[in-house]
């Protein structure tokens, strides 16, 4: 996380905040996500049956991939100096481009799109997050996420 004076927040609009470390998506993580969400579709948890699909094996849930945003973006965010708290404010857009096959490695790339002071001491930061899949030209998803910071 990069601490930034409030007066400099808008100077980050358009800036690439870099890439996270690579993370391997293993079957255990996918199985745990299936248990938490109740989404037991075979394409995620039945390795033998999933081999018969066009994906050739199990894939991560799209929302599992999305749920990695907090962990992968931890080192890629800017936050105003004097931050009291931050909350997830939602998504302006989200597109799942291609599935993440189990065993793949992913990383996050983030770019600040907009910074707006909603109320005095409340800053809304919009960032484009792209979940890249190692060895693939297409990302798993592109999301425009919103975070609200209270200073």
Residue pairs with C-beta under 8 A, 6 or more apart in sequence:
1 74
1 75
1 77
1 78
1 79
2 17
2 77
2 78
2 79
3 78
3 79
3 80
3 81
3 83
4 12
4 78
4 79
4 80
4 81
5 80
5 81
6 80
6 81
6 82
6 123
6 151
9 78
9 80
9 115
9 123
9 125
10 115
12 78
12 112
12 115
13 112
13 113
13 114
13 115
14 111
14 112
14 113
15 111
15 112
16 109
16 110
16 111
17 76
17 77
17 78
17 110
17 111
17 112
17 127
18 75
18 76
18 109
18 110
19 76
19 107
19 108
19 109
19 132
20 72
20 73
20 74
20 75
20 76
20 107
20 108
20 109
21 107
22 105
22 106
22 107
22 134
23 68
23 71
23 72
23 105
23 106
23 107
24 103
24 104
24 105
25 60
25 64
25 65
25 100
25 101
25 102
25 103
25 104
25 105
25 106
26 102
26 103
27 47
27 58
27 102
27 103
29 60
29 64
30 44
30 45
30 58
30 59
30 60
30 61
30 64
30 102
31 44
31 45
33 39
33 44
33 60
33 61
33 63
33 64
33 67
34 40
34 44
34 45
34 61
37 61
37 63
39 61
39 63
42 49
42 50
43 50
43 53
43 55
43 58
43 59
44 50
44 58
44 59
44 60
44 61
45 58
46 58
47 57
47 58
47 102
50 56
50 57
50 58
50 59
51 57
55 99
55 101
56 101
57 101
57 102
57 103
58 101
58 102
59 99
59 100
59 101
59 102
60 99
60 100
60 101
60 102
62 96
62 99
62 141
65 96
65 100
65 106
65 131
65 140
65 141
66 94
66 141
66 143
68 106
68 108
68 131
69 108
69 129
69 143
69 145
72 106
72 107
72 108
72 131
73 108
73 110
73 127
73 129
76 108
76 110
77 110
77 127
77 147
78 112
78 125
79 86
79 149
80 123
80 149
80 151
81 151
82 151
83 149
83 150
83 151
84 150
84 151
85 149
85 150
86 147
86 148
86 149
86 150
87 147
87 148
87 150
88 145
88 146
88 147
89 124
89 146
89 147
89 148
90 145
90 146
91 143
91 144
91 145
91 146
92 126
92 144
92 145
92 146
93 142
93 143
93 144
94 141
94 142
94 143
94 144
95 141
95 142
95 143
96 140
96 141
97 138
97 139
97 140
97 141
97 142
98 133
98 136
98 138
98 139
98 140
99 140
100 106
100 131
100 133
100 140
104 133
104 134
105 133
105 134
106 131
106 132
106 133
106 134
106 140
107 131
107 132
107 134
108 129
108 130
108 131
108 132
109 129
109 130
109 132
110 127
110 128
110 129
110 130
111 127
111 128
112 125
112 126
112 127
113 126
113 127
113 128
113 144
114 124
114 125
114 126
115 123
115 124
115 125
115 126
116 123
116 124
116 126
117 123
117 124
118 124
118 148
121 150
121 151
122 148
122 149
122 150
122 151
123 148
123 149
123 151
124 146
124 147
124 148
124 149
125 146
125 147
125 148
125 149
126 144
126 145
126 146
127 144
127 145
127 147
128 142
128 143
128 144
129 141
129 142
129 143
129 144
129 145
130 139
130 141
130 142
130 143
131 139
131 140
131 141
131 142
132 139
132 140
133 139
133 140
